[in-house]
Amino acid sequence: MRASYVNEFIEQFLIECHELVEQATHDLLALEERPDDRERLDGAFRAFHTLKGAAGIVEFEAMETALHAAEEVLSSARSGKVAATPVLISDCLTCLDQVVQWLDAMEITGEPPADAGPVAEAIAKRFGQTDPTLRDQELPAEAEIGAHGDDLRPAAFQILREQIALLEGAEVDAPAGRTVSALRVAANVLRSIGRGDEAGQLDHLALREGVPDPGLAVAAIRPLLEGRLAIAGTEAAGGPREPTEPAGRGVRVDVERIDALVYLAGELGVAKNALAHAASQARDGADVAGLLKDQYAVLDRLVAELQLAVLQIRVLPLRQVFQRFPRLVREMVLSLGKPAHLVTEGEGTEADKAIVDNLFEPLLHVIRNAMDHGIERPEDRLAAGKPPSATIRLTAKRDGEHVSVAVSDDGGGIDIESVRRVALHRGLVDIESLAALSDAEVTELIFAPGFSTAGTVTNLSGRGVGMDAVRTAIERLGGRVALDSRAGQGTTVSFLLPFTLLISRVMTVEAGGQVFGIPLEAIVETVRVPRKAFSRIGAAQAFVLRDRTVPLVDLALALGEARGPRQGDANIVVASAGGHLAGLEVDRLGERLDVMLKPMEGLLSGTPGVAGTTLLGDGRVLIVLDLAELLQ
């Protein structure tokens, strides 16, 4: 079998298995909260059954063994022989954890781990299923599998078609392994849909002496596909299905979004022809300015629609991040002995793939802090008039050009006095400055590097990597972190993130004779300040903005450019970086632009203080600054 197809086939197997693991985990966690929920029990059983069938198709016997043991226990729970206890659910979740480890290993090597057998037998023993012959027995509830069993048939027939295509393209003297592998895959597929006799025929052909002829293999498989099996598959699927290509790495995209791109490509072709027509009219003496204005309006609309269509392809639902947390919260509850449940809202909210891929760690740290530090012990909650079980909410919503994600808990809130003591003890602030800080400003101190109120190191938090790491991670994504805490009522940590990282909004400024871009999300406001209002604090300058002292940075000097003559009021860009305000003095304020950033490459890669570059309309290169790094 061609190596490229093997990789694609295994990759599709991995994608589907990960989805089934997530579904099974979701159903098991819901079942733990509602043990009498028959729908969740059936859903978990079907997911395990389908996972086992998929493992059989790729001949991953160890995974099949472990999943069969879990499936048997769930079958007993469905028939009422055993109860869906927390112990049973924990064992099933442990089995899924091991499956994920095997899948991760397969993603690297492309084949089942060779040492999986002993681990699978240990899992089976834990479930009380040590006899490997049980893998071939039909489950009592096999007839009740329903839709999941039907869903296997269209996929099975598609795989058979692909094996025929591979064998038809093989040479007569093709390696024996290629033909044998195709026959064994086809046999496993037939066996998975209950066609054991036909599977045996293919097994016999694969095991015969000598090199199997690809032509004979095709002749053996094709009747199975074109005859009664194909009819059965059509009935099960509700009609014929078009062949689908194996999934590659990347983002799954709805057909409607691809259609939108195709439509816009056609519109751009029309616009190109219109430009050619306008050029010919201009040669004949038509109003050039009017023609250009009309064509610019058309192109401006098409480019805006094209940008939106491309962005829609890059976005993913935050569900892909959110669905990982119910299981993690459950483990934290068991570890800390603090009853709590997680409520998620807005899982369908979409964001840029780069944001979705990098949001898990910051959210995990915030939820760990909520469980470890925010939520009280059950007895303390009862004494405070609260239910013994706490609630953590993980929410998301679209907010204009941004996405808002928040983690809130109904715990005790942040202990302001404790924060004051820790900040003073760690030397983050002196006693005079601390006395002048408001409660809100004291709360901001938890974002200082190394801040932690934990007395001991735990598996959850208190390792010296505090909320400063969260803020840094979010700011790298172009977002901001806000915190709201009320004593006795709880804490909310919210992230305001850009909807996309593909298109950035910047303001151009001139400093030292050069034009630079500053991301708009970092700009708080722009002001003109009389130079006589500047004051010197040590070696630095500052000014007062609405009763708040703001340090002043000359952007030209900070970038190593020559400083020009300064007269009149200063143009100041007030920006937020690292949770602090800074005033950037510039020579001139420019315009606001939507740009597509390109990273610095080659020798300039990793240049500090630079987020990327883009081209201006006149062909000049615009350097967009990373203020968080520049002002660090």
C-alpha positions, 0 to 999 in steps of 0.5 A: 500500500502506498505510504502516502495513503497509509499516513492519510488513512491513519490520520483519519483514524486518529481524527475520528478516534479523538472525536469519539474519546471526547464524546465518550468523556462528555457522556461519562462526566454527565452520567456521573452527575446523573447516574440514571441518565439512560441517554448518556449511558447509551451514548458512552456505550456507543462511543466505546463500541465504535472506538473498538471497531475502529481499532479493529480496522487498523488491527490495533488489538491491544486497544481493542482489548482495553475498549472491549473490557470497558464496553462490557462493563458499560453493557452490564450497566445498561442491562442493570447488572451493575450500577454506574458508580463513580468508580466505574466511570473513573475506570472508563475515563482511565481507559480513555486516557490510555487510548489517547496516549496510544493515539498520540504515539500513533500520530508520531510513528504511524502505527500501533505501539508495539508495547501496548499489549501488557498495558491493555491486559492490565486495563482489562484485568481492572475491569475483570475481563482477562479472557481475550476470546471475549473480543470475538463475542457478540455483546448482548446489546449489540442490536441496540447500537443503532445509529452508530452502527449504521454510520460505520457502513458508508465509511466501510464502503468508502474504504473498500472503494479506496482499496480497489483504487489502490490495487488497480493502480499497482503494478503486477510486480508490486511489493507483496506487502502492499497487496496483502495490506490492502486485503487485510484492511478490506477484510477488517472493514467487512468484519466490522460490519458483520460480513465475516464470511466475505472477510474470511475469503480475503484473509485466505487470499492474503495468506496464500503462498506466493505474492498475491496478484493485485488483479486477483485482489481487485476481483475478490473485493469488487463483487462485495462492493458492487453486489449486495453489500453496496445495496445494504450500504445504500439503504443504511446511508439513506442513499449513495454518498460521494467519495470523500478525500482523506482528511489532511492536517489543518482546519475543517471547513464548512462547504458554504465557506468554500463556496463563498471563496469561489464566488468571490474569485469569480467576482474578482475576475469580473472586476479585473475585466472591468479594469481592462475596459476602464483602461480602454475607455481612458485611452478614448478620453473618458474621465480617468478620475471617475473611472478609477473611483468607481473601480476602486469602490468595487475592489474595496468591497471585494477585498473586504468580503474576501478578507472576511471569507478567508477569516471565516476559514481560519476560525474555530469554535472555542468548544475545542478548548472548553470541552477539555475542562470538565474532565480536568475540573473533575480531577481537581475536585477529587484531588482537593476534596472541594465539590465543584461543577463547571458550567460552560456557555458560548462554546460555539463562539468562534475565534482565530485558530491561533488563538484557540490553539494557545488559549488552553494554558492560560485558561487552565491556570486561571481555573486551577487558581479558582479551585486552589485559592478561590473556592472555599472548603464545603464547611466554610461555604455552608458557614457563609450561607453558600451551597457546599458545591461551588460553581465555576463558569467558563463563558465566551461571547463575540464582542464586535471585533473581539472575543471575550472569554471569562472564568468566574467562580462563586468563592471567597474572592481575593483576600486584599490584606493577604495580597498586601502582605505578600507584595510587601514580603516579596519586595514588590512594593515599598510600604509607603507606596503600598499605603497609597494604593487602592484596593483595585490597585492592590489586586493588580499586584497579583499580576506581578512576576513571581507573585503567589499567596500559596504557602506550599507547592501543589500539583495545581498551583503555587509553583511561582508561575503566577498570573503574570504568565497568564497576562503575558500569554494573552498579550502575546495574542494581542489581548488584554486581561481584566480582573474583578473580585468581590470579597465573599462573592467570587472572582472573574478573570476575563480575556479580551482577544482579537477575533483574528490574528491574520488582520491587524489594526494599527495606527501609524506614527512618525518618530526619528524620521521613520514611520512605525505602526502601533497595534490599536489594541495597545493604544488607550488614547492619544493626547497633546501635552504641554512640555512644561507639564513634564516632570523628571523622576530620577533619570526618567520623565513623566506626566500626569494624566487625570491624577495618574502619573504616566512614565514618558518614553521618547519612541525615537530614542527607544528605537535607536533613531535620531531625535529631531527638534521638538517644539510646541506641545508633545504628541503622546500615544498613551499605551498599555503594556504589561498591565501598565500605562506608558506615554510614547512621544512621537513626532507625528500621528498618522492614520489607522490601517487594517494590515496583514502582518508578516513575521521578520525572517532571516537575520532579522528574525526575533528582533526585539520589539517588532511584531512584524512588517507590512507594506504601505500603499506607496510601497514603503515597509511599515514596521509594526511594534510589539510594545509589551516587549519594547517597553519591558 
